Amino acid sequence: MNSRQRTLEARIEKIKEKIVGMDELRPGSLSRQYNVCGTPGCRCKADPPQKHGPYYQLSFTRKGKSSSQFVRREDLLRIKRQLRNYDRLRKLIDEWIDTSIELVRLSRDREGQ
């Protein structure tokens, strides 16, 4: 095994350690929304309108099923952290795959010599 292969294997081990140490995960995207109610004479129907909100909504697809849910303001920071963790996980998995592909290529090239 050459030094490049050892370097790649070490990189994969570091990726695995980062994944194992991750906190809560949540896929999806967060949006901020403003609503207009049905109450006549409400400020949301003024000129210019002063809509109600903001309200936060999380949208995601999991196992082929799309969902959305409202997020309470007090849960907003936690949800944002979970979304960042999920994005980080996806990047780590992509890096692991790319590194594994390179490692396999090096092993195959070495065997072919």
C-alpha positions in Angstrom: 0.0 0.0 0.0 1.4 3.4 -1.0 1.3 6.6 0.9 -1.6 8.0 -1.2 -3.8 5.0 -0.3 -2.9 5.4 3.4 -3.9 9.1 3.2 -7.2 8.2 1.6 -8.0 5.6 4.2 -7.1 8.1 7.0 -9.5 10.6 5.3 -12.3 8.1 5.3 -11.7 7.3 9.0 -11.9 11.1 9.8 -15.2 11.3 7.9 -16.6 8.4 9.8 -15.6 10.0 13.1 -17.3 13.3 12.1 -20.5 11.4 11.1 -20.7 9.4 14.4 -20.3 12.6 16.4 -23.2 14.4 14.7 -26.2 15.8 16.6 -29.8 15.9 15.5 -30.6 15.9 11.7 -33.5 17.1 9.7 -33.9 17.3 5.9 -35.8 20.1 4.3 -36.0 23.8 3.8 -37.3 26.5 6.0 -39.5 29.4 4.6 -40.9 32.5 6.2 -44.4 33.4 5.3 -46.9 36.2 5.9 -50.7 35.7 5.8 -53.8 37.7 5.1 -56.8 36.8 7.3 -60.5 36.9 6.5 -61.4 39.5 9.1 -63.0 42.6 7.4 -61.2 45.8 8.2 -58.0 44.0 9.5 -54.6 45.7 9.1 -53.7 42.9 6.6 -56.2 44.4 4.2 -55.1 48.0 4.6 -53.4 50.0 1.9 -50.5 49.2 2.1 -51.3 45.8 3.8 -49.6 44.8 7.0 -49.7 41.1 6.8 -49.7 38.7 9.8 -46.4 37.0 10.5 -43.8 36.0 10.0 -44.7 32.3 10.3 -42.1 29.7 9.6 -42.7 26.5 7.7 -40.5 23.5 7.2 -41.0 21.5 4.0 -39.3 18.2 3.2 -39.7 14.9 1.3 -38.9 11.7 3.2 -39.4 8.2 1.7 -41.2 9.6 -1.3 -43.7 11.6 0.8 -43.7 15.4 0.9 -44.6 17.1 4.1 -44.7 20.5 5.6 -45.1 21.7 9.2 -45.2 25.0 10.9 -42.3 25.8 13.2 -42.8 27.7 16.4 -40.5 30.7 16.9 -39.0 29.1 20.0 -38.0 26.0 17.9 -36.5 28.0 15.1 -32.8 27.9 16.2 -33.0 24.2 16.8 -34.6 23.5 13.5 -31.9 25.6 11.7 -29.2 23.7 13.5 -30.8 20.3 12.4 -31.0 21.5 8.8 -27.3 22.6 8.8 -26.3 19.2 10.3 -28.2 17.4 7.6 -26.5 19.4 4.9 -23.2 18.7 6.5 -24.0 14.9 6.6 -24.8 14.9 2.9 -21.4 16.7 2.1 -19.5 14.2 4.3 -21.2 11.3 2.6 -20.3 12.7 -0.8 -16.7 13.2 0.3 -16.6 9.6 1.6 -17.9 8.3 -1.8 -15.4 10.4 -3.8 -12.6 9.2 -1.6 -13.6 5.6 -1.8 -13.8 5.8 -5.6 -10.3 7.2 -5.7 -9.1 4.5 -3.3 -10.6 1.7 -5.4 -9.0 3.2 -8.5 -5.6 3.3 -6.9 -6.0 -0.3 -5.7 -7.1 -1.5 -9.1 -4.2 0.4 -10.9 -1.8 -1.1 -8.4 -3.1 -4.7 -9.0 -2.9 -4.1 -12.8 0.8 -3.3 -12.7 
